[in-house]
């Protein structure tokens, strides 16, 4: 009997342990966490921490609040939303890069990410290398398909045109142009052309972009000025001219860029913003999103800056979210988390938060985004004159905002090629129609990079014999001075008495 009781106790204990283990495994499964590795541009997402006076008085149907407010970072809000929607946790490892090439180099060196946000040409490059994971059908279906519901039809059409729809989701987009101070111009027509980069009236008073793609694009605008300003030019011809990578064209661009280098204040990456606000330069060749940031900053200093899209060209650029094959690696939960991240960012209230935080233009339309545009740019009641600014191409039929006419330079034919923040964020159809997506350089990348090195670095072949002689003479003089100094120093040390001893002359 005693043995039976002991056996019963042992069996009961084993059953209890088994039940506990089963419960533990169940808890572990319920609390499972998927890690999502995301890499995007620096300062390209709302980090939260808004002050109360930054609260946007826009109805937010997604949170049932009467305002849009960034208390927490978008990433933190996503992790909470994801757990509520999907029943398991996600940990976002969010990192940033400075340039598309920086991102590509990291990938080449073995860094692994699940979701990245490169620009259009880098998306093309990664697609060509078969490195991109296709979005699942569920990404475009269901209650949480915010991207499919709210992406602008204009953006959707462009992505379909280039075959990106199944592989990329647009995040931000814009143009390139000239931020300028109208009070410092000799004539407003000077900023109507990219040739201002060569205009000696503004010598050392203009900045250009310190990257090969934007500068090469501007140079091709100058090289092909006559054809590009022909009103009969087709969109296909315009694109061909601005994506020409023939060796002869590269040589012409190099010559133009060397002349630009001699005329501009500098090639810059980020300093152009401060240079414009402080009045150090008259104009800055810039991306539209940074142009908005610059104009906002200048407004705070009671300086009114404008943005112009040159008649020859504008680079129509897009930054998009793509999943990488070696990151997702067949993991359904990683794919689900990555697609959910993109959709959460595409929810219109989050699109507004990101636009407010970084100044760029989201690919997302919808009533909430339109309300944000009106919140920022609708004409005040005391405006002297208003203008019906048509943004139907982006938001849909009959989308017209009544704006202050003083914020646009309206030409006789009704077209607008210069304006302030609204113009920069949502360029009119006459601007987008002549804007061009700059394609991947492909196998011409090495030749174009060498051209850029020739421009940015000292080219010894261009130095005159006289200049070379002067440089050599200076180097020789410096070397002789150093040699003489060393000789005298050694002689001094040799003859210097040691501490504690008195040198006795013989």
C-alpha angles and dihedrals in degrees: 000000000000091000090052092052091050090049090048090051092050091049090048091050092049091049090049092050091047092050091049092049090050090050091048092052089048091053091047091053091046090051097043115143128207118205115223116197109205127180123186142149121300114269091005102129135051109267093189125222094123119174116240092250088059092065109125113228095222125125110252111203091179094064097024090239131128094233145039114239136169105216096148130023116276088242093057091046089050094055091053093045092047093054091050092048103038105026098234135076131261126200113203117209099196120191134164142221132203102216138010088250090053089055093047092050091052091051090047090052092053106267109150125213132169098207129022136173111216128160124266099270092048090049087054092049093050091045090052089052091052090239097128127094117221118241114250123245090247089064088072096043140063135037095303098052092114093153095055091043099048111023110122113260087229092058091043091054093050092049091049090050092058096039095247100121098098095042108037140040115205116239108173133358141179150132138269122243146126126299106203146172107236091200091062098047123102089210131359089228087070091075092047089082136049085226087086085087086070097037107120091202084077099038111164090359101094131067128211131196118276096222130091098233100054093039093047090050091052091048091053088052088059094042092052099033096128095051095040094054093050106113090215094060115124124230090243093053091047091052092047092052094048093045096045111135100170113139092244091053092048089054091051090049091051091054092050093047092051089054090047089051090057092050107040127079090235149322102253141184103193109344092083090080095061092038090059096045093048093046095243090131135030099218139009127201099229150158113263094241093055088043089061090049091050093049091049091051092048091049087060088058092046092251118132114215128179139203126229131189109211118239093237100056153327127202108238102209135185133191113204142183115244130175117226121225097220090052100045089038095180093306107144093198093053090050091048092049093047093050091045090053091054092046092049091052087049094057101113097237090053090046087056092049092052093046091051092048100047105022096232127122120258122222087228122102125178132119096289093055091044089051089052090053091052090045089058104033114021111121118263118242091251095053111135093220134005133207130206102233111198117217096159092123089065107031101028138258119346094008102150126152122205101228136175107273089214088072094066138058098223113197125213092260090053095252122134121211098157132045147121133274099318091050091050095047098043109021115200121255092259088063098043090048092062096038120106134209109231109227131217112281091227115186090353092069094096094051093048092047089052089051089053091049088053090053100043099038131059109274107210092198090065095055114104119233090246092053091045090051092051092049092049091048091052092049091050092048092051091047091050092049092051091048092050091048092051091048093051092045092053090047090051093050091048093054097038113110115243118245112274095020133092117218111234116208114220 
